Structure formats: structure tokens, C-alpha cells
Amino acid sequence: MNYSFDVEALVKNSGLTTRQIKELIKEVLSEFPSDPMMQELHLRRYVKFELSRKAAVQSKAKSAR
């Protein structure tokens, strides 16, 4: 996939497994087969969501100590 933004770096630093990333890309490609911008947007949204979810879990764990 060609991206307008550095989505590859975002995905690489997301902490998602290779399998999760492949499944996500497959899903995005099937949902938006002819719209690269929507593919990129949904990929970015999902990764950002996962990063914020992980940050919230880590924050909650720190405050429980």
C-alpha cells in the first residue's frame, strides 16, 4: 500500500503483532478496495485506538500501585 502519511512507522511502533497488522490490512482492503485514502484513514484510526487503549491500561496499572 502507498500512504500519504507515515502509516508504516505508526503501525511498526504500535505494538501490534505481525498477524494483527496483516489481518487489519486485509480487512481494510476488503472494505475499501478502490479507495486508498479510506484504507489509510481506517488503518490510522485503528492503530491510534490501540495505542490509546494500551496507554489507558498502563496508566490504570500505575495508579493501582
C-alpha positions, 0 to 999 in steps of 0.5 A, a space after each residue: 500500500 502507498 500512504 500519504 502519511 507515515 502509516 508504516 512507522 505508526 503501525 511498526 511502533 504500535 505494538 501490534 503483532 505481525 498477524 494483527 497488522 496483516 489481518 487489519 490490512 486485509 480487512 481494510 482492503 476488503 472494505 475499501 478496495 478502490 479507495 486508498 485514502 479510506 484504507 489509510 484513514 481506517 488503518 490510522 484510526 485503528 492503530 491510534 485506538 490501540 495505542 490509546 487503549 494500551 496507554 489507558 491500561 498502563 496508566 490504570 496499572 500505575 495508579 493501582 500501585 
